[in-house]
């Protein structure tokens, strides 16, 4: 799994827009969460294909921050 950090306005609908973008790209959110930090929304989600997630989000004008590999176990 690969983590992607997303930054967005702390406003209703921003997280839904992110979900729509990811869904249209055929990607699954494998896990993660979101919170508000310094007045901005921050989401950290796990994807099987970090590059595809980043490309889809950035093409939609969504700011993608740090991304890194994650170790997951059953």
C-alpha positions as CSV (number, residue, x, y, z in Angstrom):
1,X,0.0,0.0,0.0
2,X,1.0,3.6,-0.6
3,X,-0.1,6.6,1.4
4,X,-1.1,9.8,-0.3
5,X,-1.7,13.0,1.7
6,X,-4.2,15.4,0.3
7,X,-4.8,19.0,1.4
8,X,-8.1,20.8,0.8
9,X,-10.3,23.6,2.0
10,X,-12.1,22.9,5.2
11,X,-15.5,23.2,3.6
12,X,-18.5,20.9,3.0
13,X,-18.2,18.8,-0.1
14,X,-14.4,18.9,-0.6
15,X,-13.9,15.4,0.6
16,X,-16.8,14.2,-1.5
17,X,-15.2,15.8,-4.6
18,X,-12.0,13.9,-3.8
19,X,-13.9,10.6,-3.6
20,X,-15.6,11.3,-6.9
21,X,-12.3,11.9,-8.6
22,X,-10.8,8.7,-7.2
23,X,-13.9,6.7,-8.1
24,X,-13.9,8.0,-11.7
25,X,-10.3,7.0,-12.0
26,X,-11.3,3.4,-11.0
27,X,-9.3,3.5,-7.8
28,X,-10.1,2.2,-4.4
29,X,-9.4,3.8,-1.0
30,X,-7.8,1.0,0.9
31,X,-7.8,2.8,4.2
32,X,-7.0,6.1,5.8
33,X,-8.6,9.1,7.5
34,X,-8.9,12.8,7.5
35,X,-8.7,15.7,10.0
36,X,-8.3,19.5,10.1
37,X,-4.9,21.0,10.7
38,X,-4.2,24.7,10.8
39,X,-7.6,25.4,9.3
40,X,-7.1,23.1,6.3
41,X,-8.5,19.7,5.6
42,X,-5.9,17.0,5.5
43,X,-6.7,13.5,4.3
44,X,-4.3,10.5,4.3
45,X,-5.4,7.6,2.3
46,X,-3.9,4.3,1.2
47,X,-3.9,3.3,-2.5
48,X,-2.6,0.3,-4.3
49,X,-1.4,2.6,-7.1
50,X,0.0,5.9,-5.7
51,X,0.9,7.3,-9.1
52,X,-2.6,6.8,-10.6
53,X,-4.1,8.4,-7.5
54,X,-1.8,11.3,-7.6
55,X,-2.3,11.9,-11.3
56,X,-6.1,11.8,-11.0
57,X,-6.2,14.1,-8.0
58,X,-3.7,16.6,-9.4
59,X,-5.6,16.7,-12.8
60,X,-8.7,17.7,-10.8
61,X,-6.8,20.5,-9.1
62,X,-6.6,18.7,-5.7
63,X,-3.3,19.4,-3.9
64,X,-1.3,16.3,-3.2
65,X,1.3,16.4,-0.6
66,X,3.7,13.8,0.8
67,X,3.3,10.3,-0.3
68,X,5.1,7.2,0.9
69,X,5.1,3.4,1.1
70,X,3.3,1.8,4.0
71,X,3.6,-1.7,5.5
72,X,0.3,-3.4,6.1
73,X,-0.3,-6.8,7.6
74,X,-3.3,-9.0,8.2
